[in-house]
Amino acid sequence: MHIRKYKEEDRKDVIELAKRFNTIDYMEFRDDRLMLEKQLELVLQAVNHNSHNIYVAEDDRSILGYIELCIHIDYFTKREQGYISAIAVSKNGEGKGIGKALMKHAEDWSNTRSLGELILDVFIANKKAVKFYENLGYQTEIVKMVKSL
């Protein structure tokens, strides 16, 4: 397995991988169909406007995952931070270190840009991902609270 920059011929595979974001149970007020539409809108925006910051993990046969990175400005400190906009691993790539390798790539990407932090957003219902990030040393900083009325 190796990680490389996104190429236009990866477009279909990356878009397909983005559908994996909708495999969790969202809160009741969120419509699964609309969430999928929004995820597809975001991945299309990424491949159309931020493809230079998308990296894919592949083996000899297929793409096993991808990560999209960008620079985020912290609201409070105005410091630049690395931001993981999206990360997805294929079913075939699960449990093979693909996610860890992509996260390490994100750290390297951030370090080469002298960014002091690497951040991401994750739905709390995605318990598997939350645990994965915690095991990599990520900490929860802000919790969004929602009450359906």
C-alpha positions as CSV (number, residue, x, y, z in Angstrom):
1,M,0.0,0.0,0.0
2,H,1.2,3.5,-0.7
3,I,-0.2,7.0,-0.5
4,R,-0.1,9.4,-3.5
5,K,-1.6,12.6,-4.7
6,Y,-5.1,12.4,-6.2
7,K,-5.4,12.1,-10.0
8,E,-8.5,12.9,-12.1
9,E,-8.9,9.2,-12.9
10,D,-9.5,8.7,-9.1
11,R,-12.6,10.8,-9.2
12,K,-15.2,8.0,-9.4
13,D,-13.5,6.0,-6.6
14,V,-13.2,9.0,-4.3
15,I,-16.8,9.9,-4.8
16,E,-17.9,6.4,-4.1
17,L,-15.8,6.3,-0.9
18,A,-17.5,9.5,0.3
19,K,-20.8,7.5,0.5
20,R,-19.3,5.7,3.5
21,F,-19.8,8.8,5.6
22,N,-23.5,7.9,5.8
23,T,-23.1,4.6,7.5
24,I,-23.9,6.0,11.0
25,D,-27.1,6.7,12.7
26,Y,-27.6,10.4,12.7
27,M,-29.8,12.3,15.2
28,E,-33.5,12.0,14.5
29,F,-33.8,15.4,13.0
30,R,-31.3,14.7,10.2
31,D,-32.6,13.2,7.0
32,D,-30.3,10.4,5.7
33,R,-31.1,11.2,2.1
34,L,-30.2,14.9,2.6
35,M,-27.1,14.0,4.5
36,L,-25.9,11.8,1.6
37,E,-26.7,14.5,-0.9
38,K,-24.7,17.0,1.2
39,Q,-21.7,14.5,1.5
40,L,-21.8,14.1,-2.3
41,E,-21.9,17.8,-2.8
42,L,-18.9,18.2,-0.5
43,V,-16.8,15.6,-2.2
44,L,-17.6,17.1,-5.6
45,Q,-16.5,20.5,-4.3
46,A,-13.3,18.9,-3.1
47,V,-12.4,17.1,-6.3
48,N,-13.3,20.2,-8.3
49,H,-11.6,22.8,-6.2
50,N,-9.2,21.2,-3.7
51,S,-7.9,18.2,-5.6
52,H,-4.3,19.3,-4.9
53,N,-4.9,18.5,-1.3
54,I,-6.5,15.1,-1.7
55,Y,-4.4,11.9,-1.3
56,V,-5.3,8.3,-2.0
57,A,-4.1,5.1,-0.4
58,E,-3.9,2.3,-3.0
59,D,-2.6,-1.2,-3.4
60,D,-1.8,-2.9,-6.7
61,R,-5.5,-3.3,-7.5
62,S,-7.6,-0.5,-6.1
63,I,-8.0,2.6,-4.0
64,L,-8.4,1.7,-0.4
65,G,-9.0,5.2,1.1
66,Y,-8.6,8.9,0.7
67,I,-8.0,12.0,2.8
68,E,-8.7,15.6,2.0
69,L,-6.7,18.3,3.8
70,C,-6.8,22.1,4.0
71,I,-5.6,24.9,6.2
72,H,-8.0,26.2,8.8
73,I,-7.7,29.5,10.7
74,D,-8.6,29.1,14.4
75,Y,-11.3,31.5,15.4
76,F,-9.8,32.3,18.8
77,T,-6.1,32.4,18.1
78,K,-6.1,33.2,14.3
79,R,-3.4,30.5,14.0
80,E,-3.3,28.3,10.9
81,Q,-4.1,24.7,11.6
82,G,-4.1,21.6,9.5
83,Y,-7.7,20.4,8.9
84,I,-8.8,17.0,7.8
85,S,-11.9,17.8,5.7
86,A,-12.6,14.2,4.9
87,I,-11.1,10.7,5.4
88,A,-12.7,7.5,4.3
89,V,-11.4,3.9,4.1
90,S,-13.0,1.2,1.9
91,K,-14.6,-1.9,3.3
92,N,-11.6,-3.9,1.8
93,G,-9.2,-1.5,3.5
94,E,-10.6,-1.7,7.0
95,G,-8.3,-3.2,9.6
96,K,-5.2,-3.0,7.4
97,G,-3.7,0.3,8.7
98,I,-5.0,2.4,5.9
99,G,-6.6,4.9,8.2
100,K,-3.5,5.2,10.3
101,A,-1.3,5.7,7.2
102,L,-3.6,8.4,5.9
103,M,-3.6,10.1,9.3
104,K,0.2,10.0,9.5
105,H,0.3,11.5,6.0
106,A,-1.9,14.3,7.3
107,E,0.5,14.9,10.2
108,D,3.4,15.0,7.8
109,W,1.5,17.4,5.5
110,S,0.8,19.7,8.4
111,N,4.4,19.5,9.7
112,T,5.8,20.5,6.3
113,R,3.6,23.6,6.5
114,S,4.7,24.4,10.1
115,L,1.2,24.0,11.4
116,G,1.0,23.5,15.1
117,E,-2.3,21.5,15.3
118,L,-4.2,19.1,13.1
119,I,-7.9,19.1,13.6
120,L,-11.0,17.3,12.3
121,D,-14.8,17.1,12.9
122,V,-16.5,13.8,13.6
123,F,-20.1,13.0,14.5
124,I,-20.3,11.6,18.0
125,A,-22.5,8.8,16.7
126,N,-19.6,7.5,14.7
127,K,-18.2,5.7,17.8
128,K,-15.7,3.6,15.8
129,A,-14.1,6.8,14.3
130,V,-14.1,8.6,17.6
131,K,-12.3,5.7,19.2
132,F,-9.8,5.6,16.3
133,Y,-9.0,9.3,16.6
134,E,-8.6,9.0,20.4
135,N,-6.2,6.1,20.0
136,L,-4.1,8.4,17.7
137,G,-4.0,11.0,20.4
138,Y,-6.8,13.4,19.4
139,Q,-8.8,15.0,22.2
140,T,-12.3,16.4,22.2
141,E,-12.3,20.2,22.5
142,I,-15.8,21.4,21.6
143,V,-19.0,19.5,22.0
144,K,-22.1,20.6,20.0
145,M,-25.3,20.1,22.0
146,V,-28.6,19.6,20.1
147,K,-32.2,19.5,21.5
148,S,-35.0,18.6,19.1
149,L,-38.1,20.6,19.7
